[in-house]
Amino acid sequence: MDTRDVSERDDSKMHLESIRRVTNQALQRKGQKVHDHASPEEMISQFMMVRRAMQSSHAGGSLITSQVPLPYPACSRSFTDLAAINISDMRLETHHRGNKTLLRVCTPANRMTAVMAIVEDEQGTATLLQLYFQPEETEMPAECILQPGRVCLVKEPFFKRSTDGTYSIRVDHVSDIIWLDNDDEKIPEAWRGPSIMSKTSHSFRSQGNDAVGLANWAEAHDLYSSAISTAQTAEETRLAYLNRSLTNLRLDRPEKALSDAVVEINADSSPSEEKRLFREARALYELGNIECSHASLQKLVSLFPDNQAGKKELDRTTARLREQQTGEYDFHRMYKQSKATPPLIDCATYSELVEVRASPGRGRGLFVKKAVSAGQLLLCEKAFAYAFAGGSEPTAGLMNMATGKASVGGQARLLTQLIQKAYHNPKLSSAFKDLHHGDYTACSVAECDGRPVVDTFLVERIMALNMFGAPRTSFESISAIMKDKDTGDETGKETKFATAGIWLLASRINHSCVSNCRRSFIGDMLIVRATKDIAAGTELVFSYHPPQEYQTYEETQAKFSNWGFTCDCELCQAKKNAKSSALKRRIELSMELSKAMGRSGGARNAKKAEQVLQRMAETYPAAGGCSIKLELWDPYFALGGAFVLAGDPVASLGMLVKGFEALGFDMVARASIGGEKAKLEVRRWGQVRNWTPFAFCNLFKAFEMLAPELCGLAKAYFETAFTMIVGDPTRARELFPELY
């Protein structure tokens, strides 16, 4: 939803075709054994030369495209049930089901879209190992992922020919590789390095502390793991676990951080108890378990009243609990945090008014538990995963070879983030894996060899069907439109964003072109507000693609092909039943209307414009049709604004009301006529578009001239509409100072 899909761009099509051509060439050798393996020395020399060239070049700004290959299942069998296979026995373009291979890393790592190094097997045959969907370099340097001398088991290896003609083992599923400790008995004697037992736990912990001081979290994690393995006393073990807990937290592995913090160690009361409680609380906080985090912190400050960090964290969890329970947020603080890059907001999720239920014919959906009013906050959700892509030129692309879909922005990083989260935080990720994944068959085995089984292609499918594109803030996005009033017509346009994220509850909201709620964003917080009064037990729906003007039924439904459903809302039914001649006539009249109104959207020839609009209105069914008339609201709003500027508030009210009615509103806005007083009332809210607050602002201006006593009500309606599209009312004054 709202992400930058570039699948139809010529350059994307050419790139996809080029990759498919190379893939098809490689498939011609599928099943063949390789008899021309280069020597290890040759491969290492060539690899190191390329690595040096890449390190000395400065490729910043170039578009790096990650490829999602044709899907294949992750290995769900234990390595003990797999037969060993050597590289020389592997066949090209083949997934060696039922096999495993033991490999030793021969070179330092290099990183492109994969983390790569030359590896060898026990026979001395060398090849390139490519590990995809690894953490970013800033989170975990390639040198920490593939270290010379380290030994791994690759389960059911995929052996292939690379684009440069060399051969490689490609690993797409992070659970298909198992790294062995130096002392593991599965490592051949000739490959074994010095035993870690030759050093003390204290020395490893000291080195880990040095790495922490340099923010080298992955290196520190490995050192603390060695400190655990070499610990001789309960206290040494406890300290090493607590230190590793910190690194797991910094590596976005809160489940492991919690496990390390609460590990059972046979020891009496320890001086490290203070640190343990703090680590436990921090891990619980990052897992979203605010209540338990708060309880741990209360215990901490009770036992250790001088712990200032604990007191600060207790205040923090208290604020989160208030948000979680009441839905009351400090929006000024949220906007301040949104200026950071990435804009990660320190807030809790509020979802008290909604719940997930079965939705007949739709799987599951999100429903309101009690009656709510237009503009009311229904959900304010922290992202499960979020990949910010700032700037006008995104430098990351993602191309799916199976679907032909291509995107630019944060999606490639989001996919890697989701895969890593599923591997390191499996319990936390269970709700993500439960989201809609189309017809993709998920693996029935959740864990193998003591590790989660993570299917990269299942994760990609869930991401593709459930992610949202998002601006840094909806306020910034909307204000950019509203400030450019001369070219701000949103007719026929869809706003797309490079930033992408997953919000687990919001993903449950099903589609309808005729929505009853609307989403907005402040950083990685997604806000859902009611756009009309909603009865208890009603399912929430919003548009995955905003309904577009002058679209046929077939064009509209094509937008939903990715999800595999047909929208049967009243608007789509009206399009389905409409005669093609009616749409054709509207398009013809829209050209007349453009001439009458001029480029500025004003009423250069207001009478002519009204006449054209009347003729356009006559192309809709007189009765029994859909109340929403997509092609009319925008020109009516434009005419209403033009009449306000021209000092004709009565005509303005007439046009604005017709614009609102074209969006499905039932409302009265009139000047005093005869004995009747001026009146303003929204009896039923309709569809809320970006320009709806601007129309209410013009109503305010019209009533300033006609009935000032109604300006307060007009302002209240304006603020409700503004809150619906931006998420909160606090910044309305910045865009509409004339109302304040």
RACORHU-V185169 format. One record per residue. N is the residue number from 1. PHI is phi in radians with two decimals (999 if undefined). Layout:
[[N | PHI] [N | PHI]]
This chain:
[[1 | 999] [2 | 1.10] [3 | -1.72] [4 | -1.49] [5 | -1.56] [6 | -1.99] [7 | -1.04] [8 | -1.58] [9 | -1.25] [10 | -1.03] [11 | -1.16] [12 | -1.19] [13 | -1.10] [14 | -1.14] [15 | -1.13] [16 | -1.09] [17 | -1.12] [18 | -1.09] [19 | -1.13] [20 | -1.12] [21 | -1.13] [22 | -1.13] [23 | -1.10] [24 | -1.12] [25 | -1.11] [26 | -1.14] [27 | -1.17] [28 | -1.13] [29 | -1.84] [30 | -0.98] [31 | 1.54] [32 | -1.45] [33 | -1.44] [34 | -1.76] [35 | -2.07] [36 | -2.16] [37 | -1.03] [38 | -1.23] [39 | -1.20] [40 | -0.96] [41 | -1.09] [42 | -1.08] [43 | -1.12] [44 | -1.11] [45 | -1.07] [46 | -1.14] [47 | -1.09] [48 | -1.16] [49 | -1.15] [50 | -1.13] [51 | -1.07] [52 | -1.12] [53 | -1.12] [54 | -1.19] [55 | -1.19] [56 | -1.54] [57 | -1.52] [58 | -2.18] [59 | -1.70] [60 | -1.04] [61 | 1.72] [62 | -1.38] [63 | -1.42] [64 | -1.74] [65 | -1.90] [66 | -1.59] [67 | -1.90] [68 | -1.75] [69 | -1.27] [70 | -1.05] [71 | -1.19] [72 | -2.58] [73 | -1.27] [74 | -1.24] [75 | -1.22] [76 | -2.06] [77 | -1.90] [78 | -1.18] [79 | -1.09] [80 | -1.21] [81 | -1.68] [82 | -1.82] [83 | -1.56] [84 | -1.20] [85 | -2.43] [86 | -1.60] [87 | -1.03] [88 | -1.15] [89 | -1.68] [90 | -1.35] [91 | -1.97] [92 | -1.13] [93 | 0.92] [94 | -2.23] [95 | -1.61] [96 | -1.45] [97 | -1.12] [98 | 1.43] [99 | -2.14] [100 | -2.50] [101 | -2.36] [102 | -1.74] [103 | -2.28] [104 | -2.06] [105 | -1.31] [106 | -1.85] [107 | -2.32] [108 | -1.09] [109 | -1.45] [110 | -2.21] [111 | -2.25] [112 | -2.14] [113 | -1.41] [114 | -2.02] [115 | -1.65] [116 | -2.28] [117 | -2.81] [118 | -1.43] [119 | -2.22] [120 | -2.35] [121 | -1.77] [122 | -1.16] [123 | -1.43] [124 | 1.54] [125 | -1.42] [126 | -1.87] [127 | -2.73] [128 | -1.56] [129 | -1.83] [130 | -2.04] [131 | -1.86] [132 | -1.71] [133 | 1.06] [134 | -1.58] [135 | -0.98] [136 | -1.12] [137 | -1.02] [138 | -1.19] [139 | -1.61] [140 | -2.58] [141 | -1.00] [142 | -0.97] [143 | -1.15] [144 | -1.54] [145 | -1.56] [146 | -2.09] [147 | -1.94] [148 | -0.90] [149 | 1.66] [150 | -1.31] [151 | -2.10] [152 | -2.40] [153 | -1.87] [154 | -1.85] [155 | -1.54] [156 | 0.81] [157 | -1.11] [158 | -1.76] [159 | -1.78] [160 | -2.57] [161 | -1.66] [162 | -1.42] [163 | -1.10] [164 | -1.58] [165 | 1.63] [166 | -1.48] [167 | -2.00] [168 | -2.68] [169 | -1.83] [170 | -1.81] [171 | -2.07] [172 | -1.68] [173 | -1.67] [174 | -1.11] [175 | -1.48] [176 | -1.49] [177 | -2.19] [178 | -2.14] [179 | -1.55] [180 | -1.77] [181 | -1.22] [182 | -0.98] [183 | -1.60] [184 | -1.15] [185 | -1.20] [186 | -1.31] [187 | -1.41] [188 | -1.01] [189 | -0.95] [190 | -1.17] [191 | -1.68] [192 | -1.31] [193 | -1.59] [194 | -1.07] [195 | -1.17] [196 | -1.17] [197 | -1.24] [198 | -1.33] [199 | -2.08] [200 | -1.59] [201 | -1.05] [202 | -1.08] [203 | -1.18] [204 | -1.12] [205 | -1.15] [206 | -1.13] [207 | -1.13] [208 | -1.09] [209 | -1.10] [210 | -1.11] [211 | -1.14] [212 | -1.08] [213 | -1.06] [214 | -1.72] [215 | 1.05] [216 | -1.58] [217 | -1.20] [218 | -1.16] [219 | -1.10] [220 | -1.07] [221 | -1.02] [222 | -1.12] [223 | -1.18] [224 | -1.19] [225 | -1.10] [226 | -1.15] [227 | -1.11] [228 | -1.14] [229 | -1.14] [230 | -1.78] [231 | -1.10] [232 | -1.88] [233 | -2.22] [234 | -1.08] [235 | -1.20] [236 | -1.07] [237 | -1.10] [238 | -1.07] [239 | -1.10] [240 | -1.14] [241 | -1.13] [242 | -1.14] [243 | -1.17] [244 | -1.18] [245 | -1.00] [246 | -1.08] [247 | -1.16] [248 | -1.10] [249 | -1.11] [250 | -1.24] [251 | -1.58] [252 | 1.07] [253 | -2.21] [254 | -1.08] [255 | -1.09] [256 | -1.23] [257 | -1.08] [258 | -1.17] [259 | -1.03] [260 | -1.16] [261 | -1.26] [262 | -1.91] [263 | -0.96] [264 | -1.37] [265 | -2.22] [266 | -1.24] [267 | -2.72] [268 | -1.31] [269 | -0.91] [270 | -2.23] [271 | -1.15] [272 | -1.51] [273 | -1.04] [274 | -1.06] [275 | -1.16] [276 | -1.07] [277 | -1.08] [278 | -1.16] [279 | -1.09] [280 | -1.04] [281 | -1.10] [282 | -1.15] [283 | -1.14] [284 | -1.08] [285 | -1.07] [286 | -1.20] [287 | -1.42] [288 | 1.46] [289 | -1.59] [290 | -1.18] [291 | -1.09] [292 | -1.20] [293 | -1.07] [294 | -1.07] [295 | -1.13] [296 | -1.12] [297 | -1.24] [298 | -1.08] [299 | -1.14] [300 | -1.05] [301 | -1.26] [302 | -1.26] [303 | -1.38] [304 | -2.28] [305 | -1.11] [306 | -1.59] [307 | -1.36] [308 | -1.23] [309 | -1.10] [310 | -1.13] [311 | -1.11] [312 | -1.13] [313 | -1.18] [314 | -1.14] [315 | -1.06] [316 | -1.13] [317 | -1.19] [318 | -1.08] [319 | -1.13] [320 | -1.17] [321 | -1.08] [322 | -1.10] [323 | -1.09] [324 | -1.09] [325 | -1.58] [326 | -1.97] [327 | 1.30] [328 | -1.67] [329 | -2.12] [330 | -1.57] [331 | -1.16] [332 | -1.06] [333 | -1.13] [334 | -1.10] [335 | -1.14] [336 | -1.10] [337 | -1.20] [338 | -1.22] [339 | -1.37] [340 | -1.29] [341 | -2.16] [342 | -1.30] [343 | -1.43] [344 | -1.61] [345 | -1.72] [346 | -1.53] [347 | -2.50] [348 | -1.68] [349 | -1.45] [350 | -1.91] [351 | -2.57] [352 | -1.09] [353 | -1.62] [354 | -2.22] [355 | -2.68] [356 | -1.49] [357 | -2.43] [358 | -1.17] [359 | -2.09] [360 | -0.89] [361 | 1.38] [362 | -2.22] [363 | 1.45] [364 | -2.16] [365 | -2.55] [366 | -1.90] [367 | -2.13] [368 | -1.48] [369 | -1.48] [370 | -2.56] [371 | -1.09] [372 | -2.30] [373 | -1.83] [374 | -0.97] [375 | 1.61] [376 | -1.23] [377 | -1.27] [378 | -1.83] [379 | -2.69] [380 | -2.33] [381 | -2.04] [382 | -1.31] [383 | -1.11] [384 | -1.26] [385 | -2.60] [386 | -2.69] [387 | -2.18] [388 | -1.38] [389 | -2.27] [390 | -1.64] [391 | 1.49] [392 | -1.47] [393 | -2.12] [394 | -1.06] [395 | -1.95] [396 | -2.28] [397 | -2.17] [398 | -2.39] [399 | -2.23] [400 | -1.71] [401 | -1.24] [402 | -1.39] [403 | -1.70] [404 | 1.34] [405 | -1.43] [406 | -2.31] [407 | -2.48] [408 | -2.24] [409 | 2.15] [410 | -1.60] [411 | -1.14] [412 | -1.10] [413 | -1.22] [414 | -1.10] [415 | -1.07] [416 | -1.05] [417 | -1.06] [418 | -1.16] [419 | -1.11] [420 | -1.12] [421 | -1.15] [422 | -1.12] [423 | -1.37] [424 | -1.67] [425 | -2.33] [426 | -1.10] [427 | -1.19] [428 | -1.08] [429 | -1.50] [430 | -1.07] [431 | -1.17] [432 | -1.14] [433 | -1.19] [434 | -1.54] [435 | -1.27] [436 | -1.00] [437 | -2.32] [438 | 1.09] [439 | -1.69] [440 | -1.24] [441 | -1.51] [442 | -1.41] [443 | -1.19] [444 | -1.44] [445 | -1.66] [446 | -1.55] [447 | -2.49] [448 | -2.66] [449 | 0.96] [450 | 1.30] [451 | -2.32] [452 | -1.13] [453 | -1.58] [454 | -2.03] [455 | -1.60] [456 | -0.97] [457 | -1.34] [458 | -1.16] [459 | -1.05] [460 | -1.10] [461 | -1.14] [462 | -1.08] [463 | -1.04] [464 | -1.08] [465 | -1.59] [466 | -2.23] [467 | -1.39] [468 | -2.05] [469 | -1.45] [470 | -2.55] [471 | -1.38] [472 | -1.00] [473 | -2.52] [474 | -1.14] [475 | -1.03] [476 | -1.09] [477 | -1.13] [478 | -1.22] [479 | -1.14] [480 | -1.10] [481 | -1.29] [482 | -1.22] [483 | -1.26] [484 | -1.76] [485 | -1.16] [486 | -1.30] [487 | -2.14] [488 | -1.49] [489 | -1.02] [490 | -1.62] [491 | -1.01] [492 | 1.31] [493 | -2.03] [494 | -2.20] [495 | -1.49] [496 | -2.08] [497 | -2.21] [498 | -1.39] [499 | -1.22] [500 | -2.38] [501 | -2.72] [502 | -2.08] [503 | -2.10] [504 | -1.11] [505 | -1.31] [506 | -1.06] [507 | -1.14] [508 | -1.37] [509 | -1.30] [510 | -1.41] [511 | -1.53] [512 | -2.71] [513 | -1.10] [514 | -1.75] [515 | -1.63] [516 | -2.10] [517 | -2.67] [518 | -2.52] [519 | -1.74] [520 | -2.60] [521 | -2.44] [522 | -2.26] [523 | 1.01] [524 | -1.61] [525 | -1.75] [526 | -1.77] [527 | -1.98] [528 | -2.09] [529 | -2.15] [530 | -1.18] [531 | -1.81] [532 | -2.79] [533 | -1.19] [534 | -2.21] [535 | -1.33] [536 | -1.02] [537 | 1.46] [538 | -1.42] [539 | -1.36] [540 | -1.41] [541 | -2.47] [542 | -2.49] [543 | -1.47] [544 | -1.32] [545 | -2.22] [546 | -0.97] [547 | -1.03] [548 | -1.87] [549 | -1.23] [550 | 1.06] [551 | -1.83] [552 | -1.36] [553 | -1.03] [554 | -1.13] [555 | -1.12] [556 | -1.14] [557 | -1.17] [558 | -1.05] [559 | -1.13] [560 | -1.79] [561 | -1.06] [562 | -1.07] [563 | -1.61] [564 | 1.35] [565 | -2.18] [566 | -1.98] [567 | -1.38] [568 | -2.08] [569 | -1.14] [570 | -1.09] [571 | -1.20] [572 | -1.19] [573 | -1.11] [574 | -1.12] [575 | -1.13] [576 | -1.11] [577 | -1.52] [578 | -1.27] [579 | -1.37] [580 | -1.06] [581 | -1.16] [582 | -1.17] [583 | -1.16] [584 | -1.06] [585 | -1.17] [586 | -1.08] [587 | -1.10] [588 | -1.09] [589 | -1.18] [590 | -1.11] [591 | -1.23] [592 | -1.10] [593 | -1.10] [594 | -1.05] [595 | -1.15] [596 | -1.19] [597 | -1.57] [598 | 1.40] [599 | -1.08] [600 | -1.33] [601 | 1.40] [602 | -1.44] [603 | -1.87] [604 | -1.08] [605 | -2.35] [606 | -1.05] [607 | -1.09] [608 | -1.08] [609 | -1.08] [610 | -1.08] [611 | -1.10] [612 | -1.13] [613 | -1.12] [614 | -1.11] [615 | -1.15] [616 | -1.17] [617 | -1.09] [618 | -1.25] [619 | -1.40] [620 | -1.62] [621 | -1.01] [622 | -1.20] [623 | -2.64] [624 | 1.37] [625 | -1.61] [626 | -1.29] [627 | -1.26] [628 | -1.56] [629 | -2.18] [630 | -1.01] [631 | -1.41] [632 | -1.79] [633 | -1.08] [634 | -1.15] [635 | -1.16] [636 | -1.12] [637 | -1.06] [638 | -1.12] [639 | -1.13] [640 | -1.04] [641 | -1.16] [642 | -1.14] [643 | -1.19] [644 | -1.06] [645 | -1.10] [646 | -1.44] [647 | 1.39] [648 | -2.06] [649 | -1.16] [650 | -1.14] [651 | -1.09] [652 | -1.06] [653 | -1.02] [654 | -1.04] [655 | -1.22] [656 | -1.12] [657 | -1.07] [658 | -1.09] [659 | -1.12] [660 | -1.11] [661 | -1.10] [662 | -1.18] [663 | -1.69] [664 | 1.61] [665 | -1.26] [666 | -2.02] [667 | -2.63] [668 | -2.17] [669 | -2.59] [670 | -2.48] [671 | -1.43] [672 | -1.18] [673 | -2.25] [674 | 1.01] [675 | -1.58] [676 | -1.49] [677 | -1.33] [678 | -1.09] [679 | -2.52] [680 | -2.44] [681 | -2.70] [682 | -1.70] [683 | -1.39] [684 | -2.58] [685 | -1.32] [686 | -1.88] [687 | -1.32] [688 | -1.85] [689 | -1.85] [690 | -0.97] [691 | -1.60] [692 | -1.05] [693 | -1.06] [694 | -1.12] [695 | -1.15] [696 | -1.14] [697 | -1.08] [698 | -1.19] [699 | -1.06] [700 | -0.98] [701 | -1.15] [702 | -1.13] [703 | -1.26] [704 | -1.01] [705 | -1.52] [706 | -1.80] [707 | -2.69] [708 | -0.97] [709 | -1.16] [710 | -1.67] [711 | -1.12] [712 | -1.08] [713 | -1.21] [714 | -1.06] [715 | -1.15] [716 | -1.11] [717 | -1.12] [718 | -1.01] [719 | -1.13] [720 | -1.11] [721 | -1.13] [722 | -1.07] [723 | -1.12] [724 | -1.07] [725 | -1.58] [726 | -1.79] [727 | 1.95] [728 | -2.63] [729 | -1.62] [730 | -1.22] [731 | -1.94] [732 | -1.06] [733 | -1.03] [734 | -1.15] [735 | -1.64] [736 | -2.25] [737 | -1.09] [738 | -1.17] [739 | -1.58] [740 | -2.18]]
